[in-house]
Amino acid sequence: MKEITLYNSHILIGESVDNIRKYLPSSQVVIITDGNVRRRYAALCDAFPTIEIEAGEPHKTLATIDGIASELVRLEADRKTFILGVGGGIVCDIAGFAASIFMRGLPFGFVSTTLLSQVDASVGGKNGVNYKGYKNMLGVFAQPQFAICDPLSIASLPQKEFVAGFAEIVKAAMITGASLFDYIEENVEKALQKDPQTLEHLVYESVKIKADIVAVDEREQGERRKLNLGHTFAHAIEKNATLTHGEAVSVGLCKASQLAVALGLMSAGEQKRVENLLQRLTLPTATDIPNATLYAAMRKDKKKSGDSIHLVLPVGIGRCEVREVTLAALSDLISTKR
């Protein structure tokens, strides 16, 4: 087991869910999970009061938060109650947000059950819900006390859900992990076969990259913006398609790379290398959503500031930069890029 500490949050990589009780700071625990995960972790969920929410992105809303708050009131939760989110990225986001606003903030932690949430949603302190179809428009910054990343939970994932997590790993490598990018290229087959050592290395290195960035910029005023590489496109894609978050990020990374080539920031060879790796990981690299539709959604992105948007672009594998681009220029770039 490897541990990464971020502020007061402990990310436990390789830890077993069976050891959860030694990390719980209170006997007053309420679990938040969805029905699919609840069935997989029946013993854990039967041990504590459990609030079950609907699975899937359409339910990442204020209506779900309202339901959770009602249940917490019914259960007579107080400020000594510990909220435990058990599930993937959506459950972690919702549980962290609900905990952070109930009674002005309850302590919380995560059992992260998907590859995507282990390398992204459960790490860094962003918690929130969507609003009128726009990704994570309402939320808070609040760190979980811990996040358990159990490799056995990854092993049992359906393949489609499993491979979606690789998009965030590739994103981390593109930001500041050229050696990690090399490692992924060299170990694609092992990763797809869910080799435990390979997956633990990928999770650890990805989390370390994210934690190092968040440690110097928790509230996304500068350096942390780099973690949004590919996400401005991805959130627009998710609003207009039925792709998973990981699949949308994969397409977003390709679009950001194509845009970087058009601006002379990245070589065509490196762009092709990114696309080839994502394809080898069985992730999508293109969408048929019209550029005008994507642009309309990007105008509502939370990274917009006035008539500009902070856009993250790769300048090579393992390096990227944040550029403030006017919405008018973004529209032109999207419509004219090759």
RAWO-V473088 format. One record per run of one state. SS is the DSSP state (H for helix, E for strand, - for the rest). FROM is the first residue (numbers start at 0). LEN is the number of residues. If there is no record, write none. Layout:
# RAWO-V473088
SS_FROM_LEN ; SS_FROM_LEN
This chain:
# RAWO-V473088
-_0_1 ; E_1_5 ; -_6_2 ; E_8_5 ; -_13_3 ; H_16_7 ; -_23_5 ; E_28_6 ; H_34_6 ; -_40_1 ; H_41_5 ; -_46_2 ; E_48_5 ; -_53_3 ; H_56_3 ; -_59_2 ; H_61_13 ; -_74_7 ; E_81_6 ; -_87_1 ; H_88_16 ; -_104_3 ; E_107_5 ; -_112_2 ; H_114_7 ; -_121_4 ; E_125_6 ; -_131_2 ; E_133_8 ; -_141_4 ; E_145_4 ; -_149_1 ; H_150_5 ; -_155_3 ; H_158_18 ; -_176_1 ; H_177_9 ; -_186_1 ; H_187_5 ; -_192_3 ; H_195_21 ; -_216_6 ; H_222_6 ; -_228_2 ; H_230_10 ; -_240_4 ; H_244_18 ; -_262_5 ; H_267_13 ; -_280_10 ; H_290_8 ; -_298_5 ; E_303_2 ; -_305_2 ; E_307_9 ; -_316_2 ; E_318_8 ; H_326_10 ; -_336_2
